[in-house]
């Protein structure tokens, strides 16, 4: 399956890496990251391999 994204999409590969780093490395809560990126909390949960 191929995903079509645009340059400013939050959930590009780089966007998902940023989300994962904020949760895993920087200790942000999933709710805070979800609000920051304007995505569902479940989307953030699935970027954390220990919680998905």
Phi, psi and omega per residue, in radians:
X1 nan 2.389 3.119
X2 -1.942 2.445 -3.141
X3 -1.872 2.356 3.105
X4 -1.719 2.159 3.118
X5 -2.247 2.839 3.055
X6 -1.961 2.914 -2.979
X7 -1.016 -0.535 -3.087
X8 -1.783 0.176 -3.129
X9 -1.161 2.368 -3.120
X10 -1.228 -0.444 -3.032
X11 -1.869 0.601 2.937
X12 -1.222 3.066 3.098
X13 -0.988 -0.784 3.126
X14 -1.126 -0.641 3.098
X15 -1.123 -0.725 3.104
X16 -1.148 -0.642 3.081
X17 -1.106 -0.750 3.110
X18 -1.075 -0.754 3.125
X19 -1.069 -0.833 -3.120
X20 -1.084 -0.732 -3.138
X21 -1.132 -0.689 3.125
X22 -1.081 -0.703 -3.119
X23 -1.327 -0.882 -2.991
X24 -1.386 -0.868 -3.035
X25 -1.531 -0.673 -3.043
X26 -1.684 -0.143 3.048
X27 1.330 0.304 3.084
X28 -1.170 2.607 3.043
X29 -1.297 2.715 3.114
X30 -1.065 -0.684 -3.133
X31 -1.102 -0.717 -3.141
X32 -1.140 -0.755 3.129
X33 -1.148 -0.734 3.134
X34 -1.047 -0.739 3.112
X35 -1.137 -0.747 -3.118
X36 -1.077 -0.721 -3.105
X37 -1.655 -0.018 3.141
X38 0.972 0.889 3.085
X39 -2.265 2.950 3.101
X40 -1.238 2.622 3.132
X41 -1.066 -0.599 3.099
X42 -1.088 -0.561 3.085
X43 -1.139 -0.720 3.122
X44 -1.188 -0.686 3.140
X45 -1.014 -0.661 -3.085
X46 -1.374 -0.015 3.016
X47 -1.664 -0.114 3.103
X48 -1.800 1.838 -3.017
X49 -1.044 -0.424 3.136
X50 -1.396 -0.256 -3.080
X51 -2.066 0.014 -3.053
X52 -1.712 nan nan
